[in-house]
Amino acid sequence: MKLKVKETAKCQKTLEIEVSKEVIQDQFIEYYKEIKKTAQIPGFRKGKAPQEVLEKHFSDKANDQVLTNVVNDAYHEAIKKENLRPVSMPDITDVDFQNDDKLTFKAKIDIRPDFTLKEYKGIKAKKEKLNITEADVSKVLGYLQERYAQFEAVKDERGVKIGDYIICDYSYEVEGKQIDKKDHSWLWIDKEMFLPGLSNKIEGIKAGENRKFDIKIPEKFHLAEIARKSAKFDITVTEIKEKKLPELNDEFVKKIGKETLEELKLHIKDDLSQEKEVQNKQALKAQIIGYLVKIMPIEVPQALVDKREQGLKDSSLQRLKQQGLNEAQLEDELKKMKDMFKDEALKQVRSFFLLEDIAVKEKIEVTEDEMSERIAMMARLYNQKQEDLLKYLQKNKMLESIHWDVWEEKIIGFLIDNAAIEEIAAK
């Protein structure tokens, strides 16, 4: 085999490979020798058909199979000879193959970056002290009160006030075209409603009363075609309601599965402590990876960066769609985040190789028990049987991703354990 290796880009090689006529002929001989054992050809007993007959019946299949075998064998021999570590499947091009002549082809591959690890122990990082205050607990209690709030109809004949909730029918149009219409809709009368100044227009309307008015559409509105125009608004209030929060006492606490208010407070404090620990760990991870990437800005395959960038973009697009943004807004938001996607993708790919080398050097591995424990945890989270979830993960080829998650957690845990961490006051 003849081989030329060219560097076509950073962390990318193109292999120019030539396989001799003799090697190809040997492959054809082996192919026909194997197929002869099972070939069913009229007029010949199994295993007795002569070579020229076999070639007449199976030449196309022979060419395809020999080509596949020779390219595969030559490619693997080449990367082994050059001690290359591909991170992607080869892009095979310029194949020149005749069964009575030599074979030549090119294989373009992205390869693993070659670098020397710098010191990764003793990284300086900061962690906020764990300090859950009464104010933090009170904030959560306030959320719980909001969740269990009751909405009571206003008994007197007063009009709508800021802070009320109303049940109403409303519609509005711009230049004779209806833009929106809702029946029996709940609205919270807040100073910041979906149209600036709308709360002031609604304020004072009594239950059963209809009111019509003009209102200006703001410059930045989710429907760009009606921005800055005047809308005719028509609203009928059918009911006015006030939100009543439950009292914080033992009776209320029993509704959410606790016996006393003090028990609930302790439970909230424990949950907040665990949440803060997770946040601290994520913050430490970000600091450590940021430091490693900064001191070791290694070259990485551009194809991997592009793939990761597209993944980040797709995730953001899905999240923005769930927020109800239209096409123009989606395009605008993605454009704003373009540089962020590029920087984050490069950082993530670099950190992958850095963490992988640290794991190899420190002999950090994931055990079968650790994988089983992770899958069991996921099964509990999704309320599934562990064996059913395992089959699903295997079928969808997701085990490798989970393996990496567990592995990364162990590597980051190792780096945190060996970091120089300074505790600072919570913000």
DADA-V259054 format. One line per field, one symbol per residue. phi: phi as a letter, one per 20 degrees, with the letter a starting at -180 (. if undefined). psi: psi as a letter, one per 40 degrees, with the letter a starting at -180 (. if undefined). Layout:
# DADA-V259054
phi=???
psi=???
This chain:
# DADA-V259054
phi=.dbcdceeafmbcdeddcdfgffffffffffffffffcfdcgncfgndffgfffffecffffgfffgffffffffffffffelecfdbffeeclfcccfdbfdcadcecedffdbdfefcemffbdcffebeefffffffgffffffdfdddffefefefdgofdcdbdbbbcclndfebbcdleeceedgdefcgnffffegnfegnedbcaebefffdcfdffdgmeededccceebdcdedeffebffffffdndecffffffffffffffffffffffffgffffgffffecfffcffffffffffffffffffffffenfefffgffffffegffgffffffffffgfffffffffelecdeffffffffffffffelcfffffffffffeldffffgfgfffgfffgffffdeeedecfff
psi=hihhhiheihfhihhhhhhidddddddddddddddddehhhhehiheehidddddddedddddddddddddddddddddddefigieiiihhifhhhheeaihiiihhihihihihhiheifhhiihiihghiddddddddddddddeiihhhhdifiihiheihihihiiiihfehhdihhifihhhgidgaehhedddddhehiheiihiiiihhidgiegdeeieihihhhhhhdihiihhiiigiddddddfeididdddddddddddddddddddddddddddddddddeggihihdddddddddddddddddddddeeiiddddddddddeddddddddddddddddddddddddefhihiddddddddddddddefiiddddddddddefedddddddddddddddddddeighhhiii.
